[in-house]
Amino acid sequence: MINKSVLEEIKHNLQQYNTKLIAVTKTHPVETLQEAYNIGLRVFGENKVQELVAKAEVLPSDIEWHLIGHLQSNKVKYIAPFVHMIHSVDSLKLLQEINKEAKKNNRIIKCLLQVYIAKEETKFGLDIAELTALLADPQFNELENISIEGLMGMATNTDKETIIQNEFQSLNKLFKTLSTTVHRKNINWKEVSMGMTSDYKIAIEQGSTMVRIGSAIFGGR
Ligand SMILES: *Cc1c(COP(=O)(O)O)cnc(C)c1O
């Protein structure tokens, strides 16, 4: 079941900031995704490779699929032929694997580097030192079949708005710094993917270019 009035409200809020919506469809059946497609949604986010692939096989081919969850190197090959963007890149090793599989498919795969911004141990991502090291690694320069399009981050799961605000602000600041100082052939600084159901309004105020929203549109999981 899709909450159409909430969806309209979200779209309206995003429009003012020119922010894109990734409809997060994880755990929901293909019928729900088809329904979302029928009312015009074309950009879907899934967090598991197997689920993403199974859904992509049976749904229309003009859907843009975004992998937003943690990705293991040995699963890259299943999504490489068609995935639109991978939001959760957190190592050079993973990036090398994506590059290899993209090359096999004669594609350039868009990726975001996931940055660790939350005060929680459970969240994946690179810290600033790891991110800097990755971008400075000579092996990174050699990757010709990936395009780094920006950063992704998840804020602490808290109801303290100022914490979330500070985390999103620091991610956007980092993005701005990198986009003016780091220039490579395989980088095209464009996107800051931040904000989910509970915190997307804060995220768009802090410069998010893509929000990943699931439960507000499709209900609880
Ligand atoms: C599930 C998920 C979301 C969406 O969460 P909601 O609270 O349902 O909006 C966003 N990003 C990632 C990485 C997710 O796994």
The ligand as an SDF file (V2000), in Angstrom:
LIG
                    3D

 15 15  0  0  0  0  0  0  0  0999 V2000
   16.0770    1.3150    4.6480 C   0  0  0  0  0  0  0  0  0  0  0  0
   17.0140    2.3760    4.2670 C   0  0  0  0  0  0  0  0  0  0  0  0
   16.5670    3.6890    4.0260 C   0  0  0  0  0  0  0  0  0  0  0  0
   15.1120    4.1120    4.1450 C   0  0  0  0  0  0  0  0  0  0  0  0
   14.6710    4.0980    5.4640 O   0  0  0  0  0  0  0  0  0  0  0  0
   13.2090    4.6240    5.8680 P   0  0  0  0  0  0  0  0  0  0  0  0
   13.3290    4.9440    7.2980 O   0  0  0  0  0  0  0  0  0  0  0  0
   12.2770    3.4900    5.5900 O   0  0  0  0  0  0  0  0  0  0  0  0
   12.8920    5.8010    5.0370 O   0  0  0  0  0  0  0  0  0  0  0  0
   17.5160    4.6290    3.6440 C   0  0  0  0  0  0  0  0  0  0  0  0
   18.8090    4.3170    3.5070 N   0  0  0  0  0  0  0  0  0  0  0  0
   19.2720    3.0810    3.7380 C   0  0  0  0  0  0  0  0  0  0  0  0
   20.7170    2.8190    3.5680 C   0  0  0  0  0  0  0  0  0  0  0  0
   18.3980    2.0710    4.1190 C   0  0  0  0  0  0  0  0  0  0  0  0
   18.8650    0.8300    4.3410 O   0  0  0  0  0  0  0  0  0  0  0  0
  1  2  1  0
  2  3  1  0
  2 14  2  0
  3  4  1  0
  3 10  2  0
  4  5  1  0
  5  6  1  0
  6  7  2  0
  6  8  1  0
  6  9  1  0
 10 11  1  0
 11 12  2  0
 12 13  1  0
 12 14  1  0
 14 15  1  0
M  END
$$$$
